[in-house]
């Protein structure tokens, strides 16, 4: 549930970010997250760090042959 809400608040509004990569990153950091749940200051610091990592660590890889949805939207692709 925590992963779900962090993905919704950190990545959902950014089509150029990968939800899969974000989920993987959160799973990798789950022990740190669990450790910080009872320490408000540490939790806020970790969430800020994750938000920064979402910006550069979760970028969608561009594709030439089959552009992903984000690329199609940016290029004004006409869906049939």
Secondary structure by P-SEA (a helix, b strand, c coil): caaaaaaaacccccccccaaaaaaaaaaaaaaaaaacccaaaaaaaaaaaaaaaacccccccccccccaaaaaaaccccc
